């Protein structure tokens, strides 16, 4: 996607490190956390990303 985004989208999704100045990293920031647990998670602690099972081709008939 690099160098292929519309300029407006590129501006909207740019890296903005200034937004993290003095941030409390454990703050939920109005998010509920995984499955409403009300806690922040560290990506390094995640073992499995999803529990959604793949679709079975016959089920689509």
VENZI-V289226 format. One record per residue. N is the residue number from 0. RES is the residue in three letters. PHI is phi in whole degrees, -180 to 180 (none if undefined). PSI is psi in radians with two decimals (999 if undefined). D_CENTER is the distance of its C-alpha to the mean C-alpha in whole Angstrom. Layout:
BEGIN
n=N res=RES phi=PHI psi=PSI d_center=D_CENTER
n=N res=RES phi=PHI psi=PSI d_center=D_CENTER
END
This chain:
BEGIN
n=0 res=UNK phi=none psi=-0.28 d_center=18
n=1 res=UNK phi=-58 psi=2.34 d_center=19
n=2 res=UNK phi=64 psi=0.32 d_center=22
n=3 res=UNK phi=-122 psi=-0.07 d_center=22
n=4 res=UNK phi=-79 psi=2.59 d_center=20
n=5 res=UNK phi=-59 psi=2.43 d_center=22
n=6 res=UNK phi=-54 psi=-0.62 d_center=22
n=7 res=UNK phi=-68 psi=-0.71 d_center=21
n=8 res=UNK phi=-67 psi=-0.73 d_center=18
n=9 res=UNK phi=-59 psi=-0.72 d_center=18
n=10 res=UNK phi=-68 psi=-0.71 d_center=19
n=11 res=UNK phi=-65 psi=-0.63 d_center=16
n=12 res=UNK phi=-106 psi=0.37 d_center=13
n=13 res=UNK phi=-70 psi=2.80 d_center=15
n=14 res=UNK phi=-74 psi=2.23 d_center=15
n=15 res=UNK phi=-130 psi=1.41 d_center=16
n=16 res=UNK phi=-63 psi=-0.40 d_center=17
n=17 res=UNK phi=-65 psi=-0.36 d_center=19
n=18 res=UNK phi=-74 psi=-0.23 d_center=17
n=19 res=UNK phi=-99 psi=0.00 d_center=16
n=20 res=UNK phi=-63 psi=2.24 d_center=20
n=21 res=UNK phi=62 psi=0.37 d_center=21
n=22 res=UNK phi=-74 psi=2.46 d_center=18
n=23 res=UNK phi=-88 psi=1.85 d_center=18
n=24 res=UNK phi=-67 psi=-0.36 d_center=15
n=25 res=UNK phi=-89 psi=-0.09 d_center=16
n=26 res=UNK phi=-68 psi=2.39 d_center=16
n=27 res=UNK phi=-71 psi=-0.33 d_center=13
n=28 res=UNK phi=54 psi=0.80 d_center=13
n=29 res=UNK phi=63 psi=0.45 d_center=14
n=30 res=UNK phi=-110 psi=2.75 d_center=11
n=31 res=UNK phi=-96 psi=-0.16 d_center=13
n=32 res=UNK phi=79 psi=-3.12 d_center=11
n=33 res=UNK phi=-66 psi=2.18 d_center=11
n=34 res=UNK phi=50 psi=0.73 d_center=14
n=35 res=UNK phi=67 psi=0.40 d_center=15
n=36 res=UNK phi=-76 psi=-0.19 d_center=16
n=37 res=UNK phi=58 psi=0.72 d_center=16
n=38 res=UNK phi=-145 psi=2.64 d_center=15
n=39 res=UNK phi=-84 psi=2.59 d_center=12
n=40 res=UNK phi=-117 psi=2.61 d_center=11
n=41 res=UNK phi=-94 psi=2.22 d_center=12
n=42 res=UNK phi=-55 psi=-0.52 d_center=10
n=43 res=UNK phi=-68 psi=-0.33 d_center=14
n=44 res=UNK phi=-92 psi=-0.13 d_center=15
n=45 res=UNK phi=-78 psi=2.20 d_center=13
n=46 res=UNK phi=-95 psi=-0.74 d_center=15
n=47 res=UNK phi=-132 psi=2.35 d_center=14
n=48 res=UNK phi=-83 psi=-0.50 d_center=11
n=49 res=UNK phi=-153 psi=2.77 d_center=13
n=50 res=UNK phi=-118 psi=0.29 d_center=16
n=51 res=UNK phi=-75 psi=2.16 d_center=17
n=52 res=UNK phi=-81 psi=2.51 d_center=20
n=53 res=UNK phi=-64 psi=2.60 d_center=21
n=54 res=UNK phi=-71 psi=2.57 d_center=23
n=55 res=UNK phi=-93 psi=2.27 d_center=27
n=56 res=UNK phi=-55 psi=-0.68 d_center=29
n=57 res=UNK phi=-66 psi=-0.45 d_center=32
n=58 res=UNK phi=-69 psi=-0.29 d_center=30
n=59 res=UNK phi=-82 psi=-0.15 d_center=29
n=60 res=UNK phi=-66 psi=999 d_center=33
END
